Amino acid sequence: MKKSEVFTFGETMVLFQPEQMLPLEYIHQFPKKIGGAESNVAIGLTRLGHSVSWFSKLGNDPFGRFVLKSVRGEGVDVSSCLLTDNAPTGLLFKEQLSPEDMNVYYYRKGSAASMMQPEELDAEAIAAARILHISGITPALSESAFATVMKAIDIAKRNGITIVFDPNLRLKLWSAEQAKKIFNEIAATADVILPGLDEGQLMTGETDVKAVAEKLAGDSEKIIVIKLGDKGAYLHANDQKAYIEGFPVDSVVDPVGAGDGFAAGVISGLLREEPLEQAVRRANAIGAMVVGVSGDIEGLPTFEAVERFMKPAGANRDVKR
């Protein structure tokens, strides 16, 4: 068994994203990519120099094999993944009508990933990791997927593994009421919570960012980092309470995947045992880099690239020839 610093799991779909900004009914060519929050984080972390294990259940079909080969090709350990003949690999289509107007259409109901079972988890790989990354998408897939999430949390808790939870609200998968209940159940077990402000507001009933962070942390020593889009992020961790400024973005090409890049940046900082403000600042930079590139994983940077990006304008950010 390969020992990895991070273990994560969830559904990755084949992503069809046209290059033209038109309604899908007028699109005739669809380049094939991959998209999935947890594999985005896994790939983001490998590019930042970390070792990651990713688990999923995929259809034993050409799309499932494409996903598996793509994630493996990025250096992620996929040895615990399963292929099944009983369900297909999920698909999604992106429709971009303008830089600010994007729609996502899922074809994932009854998918292979929704059939994952708690006993299919690689308990040894989780126990050997330093961090377990959980997304709020996985428990929305099915009852068995939710049970798989709770089993992973139980394994991590029993082995002293840090749990990082990103709510990743998907209202096309379940209701706000269902999401709030499950998110809070998972958040109670997590050591680090990475919500967007809207997700934090849903979970707590508060509106002010500081009040949201306070309520999520409670009396615990949890690290709360609330994503604020182009305004950066708000960090709440014991005595540390600070707004961490974002990075300017010239133009938003594709906003999907920015939060996953942000999560990878925070987790990388935790693994490197960096000061939290430094980790969040790098996470902000990665989010800014991702939105400038089309696709879920294409804009995820290497550690060296994000370090260059974070330098002041004009400071060794010239074209390499």
C-alpha positions in Angstrom: 0.0 0.0 0.0 1.3 3.4 -1.0 1.2 5.8 2.0 -0.1 9.3 1.1 -0.3 12.5 3.0 -4.0 13.1 2.1 -6.9 10.8 1.4 -10.0 12.0 -0.4 -12.9 10.4 -2.2 -16.0 11.2 -4.2 -17.5 11.3 -7.7 -15.5 12.5 -10.7 -17.5 12.8 -13.9 -16.6 13.2 -17.6 -16.9 16.9 -18.3 -18.0 18.1 -21.7 -17.2 21.8 -22.0 -17.6 23.5 -25.4 -15.2 26.3 -26.3 -18.0 28.5 -27.6 -20.2 30.7 -25.5 -23.5 29.6 -26.8 -26.6 27.7 -25.5 -25.9 24.0 -25.6 -28.5 23.3 -28.3 -26.3 25.3 -30.7 -23.1 23.5 -29.8 -21.9 20.6 -32.0 -18.5 19.8 -30.6 -17.7 19.0 -27.0 -14.0 18.5 -25.8 -13.8 15.8 -23.2 -12.3 16.6 -19.8 -12.8 15.5 -16.2 -14.5 17.3 -13.3 -15.0 16.4 -9.6 -14.4 18.4 -6.5 -12.4 15.8 -4.6 -10.2 14.8 -7.6 -9.7 18.5 -8.3 -8.3 18.9 -4.7 -6.2 15.7 -5.1 -4.7 16.9 -8.4 -4.2 20.4 -7.0 -2.3 18.9 -4.1 -0.1 16.7 -6.3 0.9 19.8 -8.3 1.8 21.5 -5.1 4.2 18.7 -4.3 2.1 16.4 -2.0 1.1 12.7 -2.2 -2.6 12.0 -2.3 -4.9 8.9 -2.5 -8.2 9.3 -4.2 -11.1 6.7 -4.0 -14.1 6.5 -6.2 -16.4 4.0 -7.8 -16.6 4.3 -11.6 -18.5 2.6 -14.3 -16.5 -0.2 -16.1 -17.0 1.8 -19.3 -14.8 4.0 -21.6 -15.7 7.1 -19.5 -14.8 5.4 -16.2 -11.4 4.3 -17.7 -10.8 7.8 -19.0 -11.4 9.3 -15.5 -9.1 6.7 -13.9 -6.3 7.2 -16.4 -6.6 11.0 -16.2 -6.4 11.2 -12.4 -3.6 8.6 -12.3 -1.7 10.5 -14.9 -1.7 13.5 -12.6 0.3 11.5 -10.0 -2.6 10.7 -7.7 -2.8 7.2 -6.2 -5.9 5.6 -7.5 -5.1 2.0 -6.4 -8.2 1.8 -4.1 -10.7 2.9 -6.9 -13.3 0.4 -8.1 -14.9 -0.3 -11.5 -18.4 -1.7 -11.7 -20.5 -3.2 -14.4 -23.7 -2.4 -12.5 -23.8 1.4 -13.1 -22.4 4.0 -15.5 -19.9 6.8 -14.9 -21.5 10.2 -14.4 -21.4 13.0 -16.9 -21.7 16.7 -16.8 -22.0 19.5 -19.4 -21.0 23.1 -18.9 -22.9 25.8 -20.7 -21.2 29.2 -20.8 -23.4 32.1 -22.1 -21.0 34.8 -21.0 -18.0 35.1 -18.7 -20.4 35.7 -15.8 -23.2 33.3 -16.8 -22.5 29.6 -16.6 -24.8 26.6 -16.2 -23.9 23.1 -15.2 -26.1 20.1 -16.2 -25.5 16.8 -14.4 -26.2 13.3 -15.7 -25.2 11.4 -12.6 -28.4 9.9 -11.1 -27.8 6.2 -10.5 -24.1 6.6 -11.3 -21.4 4.2 -10.2 -20.2 6.7 -7.5 -23.6 6.9 -6.0 -23.3 3.1 -5.4 -20.2 3.4 -3.2 -20.4 1.4 0.1 -18.7 2.0 3.5 -17.0 -1.4 3.4 -15.3 -0.4 0.1 -13.1 2.2 1.7 -9.4 1.6 2.1 -9.2 1.9 5.9 -5.5 1.4 5.9 -4.9 4.3 3.4 -7.1 6.6 5.5 -5.3 5.6 8.8 -1.9 6.2 7.1 -2.7 9.7 5.9 -2.2 13.0 7.8 -5.4 14.6 6.4 -8.8 13.3 5.4 -10.5 15.7 2.9 -14.3 15.5 2.9 -16.6 17.3 0.4 -20.3 18.0 1.1 -21.1 16.7 -2.4 -20.4 13.0 -1.6 -23.1 12.6 1.1 -25.7 14.1 -1.3 -25.2 11.3 -3.9 -27.1 8.6 -1.9 -27.6 7.1 1.5 -24.8 4.6 1.0 -22.4 7.5 -0.1 -23.4 9.4 3.1 -22.7 6.2 5.1 -19.3 6.0 3.4 -18.5 9.5 4.4 -19.4 8.8 8.1 -17.3 5.6 8.0 -14.3 7.5 6.7 -14.7 10.1 9.4 -14.9 7.4 12.0 -11.7 5.8 10.8 -9.9 9.2 10.8 -11.1 10.0 14.3 -9.9 6.7 15.7 -6.5 7.3 14.1 -6.0 11.0 15.0 -6.2 12.1 11.4 -7.0 15.8 10.7 -10.4 16.2 9.0 -10.9 19.0 6.5 -14.5 19.7 5.4 -15.5 21.8 2.4 -19.3 22.0 2.2 -19.5 22.4 -1.6 -23.2 23.0 -1.7 -25.0 21.5 -4.7 -28.7 22.4 -4.7 -29.3 20.3 -7.8 -28.5 17.2 -5.6 -30.6 17.9 -2.5 -32.6 20.6 -0.7 -31.1 23.4 1.4 -32.8 21.8 4.5 -31.2 18.4 3.9 -27.8 20.0 3.2 -27.9 22.1 6.4 -28.6 19.1 8.6 -25.8 16.9 7.1 -23.3 19.7 6.8 -23.6 20.5 10.5 -23.3 16.9 11.3 -20.1 16.6 9.4 -18.8 20.0 10.6 -19.1 18.9 14.2 -16.5 16.2 13.5 -14.2 18.4 11.4 -11.0 20.1 12.5 -10.9 22.5 9.5 -14.0 23.9 7.8 -13.8 25.8 4.5 -17.3 27.2 3.6 -18.2 29.9 1.2 -20.1 32.7 2.9 -23.4 31.5 1.5 -22.7 27.9 2.8 -21.7 29.3 6.2 -24.9 31.4 6.4 -27.0 28.3 5.6 -25.3 26.2 8.2 -25.5 28.8 11.0 -28.4 31.1 10.3 -26.0 34.1 10.7 -25.4 36.6 8.0 -22.2 38.5 9.2 -19.0 36.7 8.3 -17.5 37.0 11.8 -20.7 35.7 13.4 -20.8 32.8 10.9 -17.2 31.9 11.9 -17.9 32.2 15.6 -20.9 29.9 15.4 -19.1 27.3 13.3 -16.1 27.2 15.7 -18.2 27.2 18.9 -16.0 26.5 21.9 -13.7 24.3 19.9 -10.2 24.9 18.4 -11.5 24.4 14.9 -9.9 26.3 12.0 -12.6 28.2 10.0 -11.7 29.8 6.7 -14.6 31.5 4.9 -14.2 32.1 1.2 -15.3 35.5 0.1 -14.7 35.4 -3.7 -12.6 38.3 -5.0 -12.5 39.8 -1.5 -10.3 37.0 -0.3 -11.1 35.0 2.8 -11.8 35.4 6.5 -9.7 33.3 8.9 -10.9 32.3 12.4 -8.7 30.1 14.5 -8.5 30.5 18.2 -6.9 34.0 18.7 -6.4 34.5 15.0 -9.2 36.5 13.4 -8.3 38.2 10.1 -9.4 39.1 6.6 -6.9 37.8 4.1 -6.9 39.9 1.0 -7.5 38.3 -2.4 -5.6 38.7 -5.6 -6.9 40.8 -8.5 -8.3 38.8 -11.5 -8.1 40.5 -14.9 -11.0 38.4 -16.4 -12.9 35.4 -15.1 -12.9 32.6 -17.8 -14.3 29.8 -15.7 -15.2 30.1 -12.0 -15.7 26.3 -11.5 -12.9 24.7 -9.5 -11.7 27.8 -7.8 -12.9 26.6 -4.4 -11.2 23.3 -4.9 -7.9 25.0 -5.7 -8.5 27.1 -2.6 -8.9 23.9 -0.5 -5.7 22.5 -1.9 -3.9 25.6 -1.0 -5.1 25.5 2.6 -4.3 21.8 3.0 -0.9 22.3 1.5 -0.2 25.0 4.1 -1.3 22.7 6.9 0.9 19.9 5.6 3.9 22.3 5.4 3.0 23.5 8.9 3.0 27.1 7.7 1.4 30.0 9.5 -2.3 30.0 8.8 -2.4 33.4 7.2 0.3 32.4 4.8 -1.5 29.3 3.8 -4.8 31.2 3.3 -3.0 33.8 1.2 -1.6 31.1 -1.1 -5.1 29.5 -1.3 -6.5 32.9 -2.4 -3.8 33.1 -5.1 -4.6 29.6 -6.4 -8.3 30.5 -6.6 -7.4 33.6 -8.6 -5.3 31.5 -11.0 -7.9 28.9 -11.5 -10.7 31.2 -12.6 -8.5 32.5 -15.4 -8.4 29.2 -17.2 -11.2 27.1 -18.8 -11.8 23.7 -17.1 -11.8 22.3 -13.6 -8.1 21.2 -13.3 -6.4 23.0 -16.1 -5.6 26.1 -14.1 -4.4 24.4 -11.0 -0.7 25.6 -10.5 2.5 24.0 -9.4 4.0 25.3 -6.1 6.6 27.3 -8.1 4.0 28.9 -10.3 1.8 30.1 -7.5 4.8 31.4 -5.6 5.7 33.5 -8.8 2.1 34.6 -9.0 2.1 35.9 -5.5 5.1 38.2 -6.0 4.4 41.9 -6.5 3.7 43.0 -10.1 7.0 43.3 -11.9 9.0 41.2 -9.5 10.4 38.4 -11.6 7.0 37.7 -13.3 8.3 38.3 -16.8 7.9 35.8 -19.7 10.4 32.9 -19.5 12.1 32.5 -22.9 
